[in-house]
Amino acid sequence: MASDLSNILKDELTNTLEQLLSKSASIDNIQELNQEDYESTQCIKVDVKFDFSAGTTNWSFFIPTISATKFEYFMLGGMGDLKEHIDDEIADAVNEITSNICGSFATSVNAQNFADIGSIKFELVGSSIVESSVMQDKQNTYEFSLSMDSEKLPVLISFDDLILPYISSITGKEQDEDIALAPDSAQENAQQTVAKTSNSNLSSEQLGISSLLSENSAHNLQLLFNIKLKLSVRLGTKNFLLKDILRWDIGEIIELDQMVNEPLEILVNGVKIGEGEAVIVEGKFGLKVKSIGNESLRLNQLGLK
């Protein structure tokens, strides 16, 4: 069974948009494209190729006008007027966003050391402003329905056949093999996986957690307790123009949006699970938890439930 990269793709899509646009992002739904929903509208088409052990896979991102104009508007911090039509400045902003999404996706995949993926690299092949009708010629196109604050902003991605088994939770298409496991076999498989990879940061899809937790979940969850997850703390974020970043030098003071009295975000594998405040513990920085969900909520946030 091919490693499933679906959760990594979804996480990096939302996390990258949050970081670049300073807006909370979530995916409400993923479904195959209904062409009728995008008649008579323009899109920004960004072509990307990924090289990994199985070969080269080519993706096309389609960002419709409603999303592209909002992305640039958010990226500029809501300054100026919201544009009604796509222009070159919006296309440049979408290119930067797409590049960051693909870069984060590749970095996260490489961190997992999937045996059947190897090292994955990406390259932006080109971009253009197109009419939505060009999507009619694209197979395997999926609509990622995003919520950003109160906005509903779709992102469309067209995949080639090679990558489909590796995003089976999105496409429903798997490699031609019997992947169904009896409960005892699933547990034995998980034990072997944990033993081999206990020192790695693992995605829930790699461990097959959805099948593990379906029966005897409390016992099966204990099999995962020794898996290491990366804890990080987000001090704050802010969007800057490229020209400002290029002007920075040693000694520059960069002001963030975060107020000094506001709590810090606690992230596990890039997913926010709570808030806290910085403390000093024996000369080292520490974190005092101020708010955090219960065990069930944390499992859900981490995609383990």
N, C-alpha and C positions, 0 to 999 in steps of 0.2 A: 504494500500500500504506500502510495506517495505521501510524503510529508505535506500536511495541509497548511498553507501560508495565509489562509483566509483571515484569521484573526489578526495576524500581523499587518496585513494590508489595511484592514478596517481601522485598527488602532493608529497606525501611522498617518492615515488619511485624516482622521479627526484630530489627533494630537498636533500634527503640523499646521492644520488650519487654525487651531486654537492659538498656537504660538505666534503665527505670522499675523493673524487678524485680531488677536485679543478678544475673541468671542468664543463662548463655550460652544462646542460642536458635538453632535451625536448623530448616529445613523438610525433613522426610523425604520427603514425598509430597504431591501435590495430585491430587484426584480428585473426580468428580461425587458429590454426596451420595447415600448409600444410606440411605434413611429408616429401614430396619430397625435400623440401628446406633444410632438415637437414639429408640427407643420408650420411653415412660413416663419421660421426664426433662424437667426444666425448662431453659429457656435465658433468657439476657438478650438481648433483641432491641434493637439500636441502629440506627435509620434515619438514613442520611446522604445528602445530595445534593451533587453536584459540578456546578458550572457551568463550561463551557468552550466553545470556538468552535463545536463541533458541536451544542450544546444543553445540556440538563440530564439528568444520569444519576443514578438513584436506586439506592443499595445498602442492603442490610440485613446487619448483622453479627449472627450468632447465637453466643453464647458459652455452651456447655453447662455444667451444674453442676460437672462435674469440673474444667473449666478456670477457671471464674469463681471458685470458692472458693480455688483455688491462687493465682490472680492476686492476689487481695486479701491472702492470707497472705504471699506474697512481697513485695508492695508495702509491707507493714507490717514488713518485716525479719524475718519468721518469729516475731514476738512473739504470745503468746496461743495459743489452741487453733485448729486448723483446723476450720472450720465444715463441716457436712455438707449444709446447704441454703442456697439463695440468699436473702439478705435485702436490705434497702434499702442498707446499707453496702457490700455487695458490688456492688450495681448501680451505686452512685456511683463505686466504684473502676473498674469496667469502662467506664463512660462516660468517665472521665478517660483511660483507656488508649486507648480507641477514638478519642477526640478527638486525642490525641497522634499516633496512627498516621496518621490522615487529614491532620493538619496537616503532618507530616513528608513524607508522600506528595506533597501539593500543592506544598510548598516545593521538593522535589527535581525534580518535573516542570517547574515554572516555571523552574528553573535551567538546564534543557536547551534552552529556547526552541524547542520543537517547532513547526514552521510550521502543522501541522494541529490543534494543541491550543490554542495561544494561552495566555492567562493562565487558570489553573484555580483556582477557589475552592470551599471546602466549607462545609457547614453541618450541624450535628447537628439533625435534625428532631424526634426524640423517642426515648424508650426505654421498655421495659416488661419485666416478667417474664412469660414465656409458656410454654406447654407446647410440647414439640417438634413436636406435630402440626401447628402452624401452618406449618411448613416445607413441608408437603405442597402448599400452594398456591403456593409460590415456584418459579419456573423458574430455570434457570442457577445453581443453588446448588452451591458447591464447598467441599470439606473440605480445609483446610490442616492437615496433620498435623505438629504442632510437637514438637520435643524440647527440653526445658529441663532441663539437667543430666540426670538419669535419669528425668525425668517425660515422659510422652506426653500432650500437651494439645492437643486439636483446636480450631481456630477455623473457623467456617463463614461464608462470605460469599455472599450472593445478589446477582447483578448483573442489570441490565435489558439489553434487546437493544442499546441504543445503544452501550454501552461494550465489547461483546464483541469487535469487530475490533481494539480498542486493547489488549486483553490476550490476544491470539491464542495466545501460548505457553502460557497457562493453559487457555483454552477450546477451542483448535484451530479457532476460527472467524475467518475473515478476510474482508476486503472482496471483493466480486465482481469480481475482476480477475486476470489471469494474473501471478502473482508469481514464477514460476520463472525463474531467470536462468542462462544458460550461463556457464561459468567466465570467459571473456573479458569478458562483459557485467558480471558481478559485480565483476570487478577494476576495470573502467572506472567503474562506479557508485561504488565505494568511493573511487577517486581523486577524483572530483568532489565527493563528500561531505566528504572530508578537506580539500580546497581551500577549500570554503565555510565549514567549521565548525572550523578548526584552532585557533581561539582560545576554543572553548567546552568545557565539561566534558560529555563525551558518554557515553551508556550504550552497552553492547555491542549492544543491540537496535537502536538508532538507526543504527549503522554496518553492521548486517547481518553481524556478525563470524562468526556460526556458519557462514554460507555461504562467507565469505572463507577461513576456516581449513580448510575441508574438503579443498581441493586447493592444492598449492604454498604450504603454510602459512607457511614461513619467509620467502618473498618477500612474500606478502600482508601478513604482520604488520608488515613494514617500512613499509607504507603508513600505519600508525597511530602511528608513533614520535613524530610531532610534535604529537599530541593532548595537551593540557594536562589533568592530573589534580590534584585538590586533596589536598595532604598536610596532615594534622593530627596532633597528639599528644594523647592522653588522659591527663591527670594523675591523675584518679581520679573516682569517682562515689560517691554515697551517697543513700539515700532519706530524705526528710523529710516530716513532716506539714505540710499546708497552713497550719495555725495557727502553726507554727514559722517558716515562710517569711515570713508576713505580719508577724512580730514583728521581723525583721531590720532593722538600721539601719546607717548608716555606722560603720565600725570593728569590725563584727561579725566574729569569727573563726569560720570554718566548717570543721569537721573532716571530712576525707574518709576513706574506707575504706582508701585506698592508703597503705602504709607508705613511709617516706622511702627505704628501701633496696630497694624493689621496682622492677622495670623499668617504663618507661612504654610504653604501647601506641602503635604506629605505624599510622596509618589512612590509606588512600588512597581517596578518595571514600566515606568512611564505613566501609570494609572493613579489618579488621585484617590486616596482612601481616607484622608482626614486632614486636620489642621493642627498646628502647634506653634510654639515660640522657641526661639534660640536661647540656650543656657550654656554656661561654662562648667565643664566637669573635669576637674583635675588638669586644668590648662588646655583642654580640648573643647571644641564646639560639641554641643549636644542638643537634643531636641526634647522639649516637654510637650507631650500630647495634650491638646486642649479639646479636640473633638474628633471622634472616630466612630464609624458605624459598628454595629454588632458583628459577630462572626459570620452570620448568614449574609449580611450585606457586603462584607469584605470579600467573601467568596464570589459573590455575584459580580462585584466590581472587577475582580481579577479574572473573570471568565471561567471560574471553577464550579459554577453552579447554574 
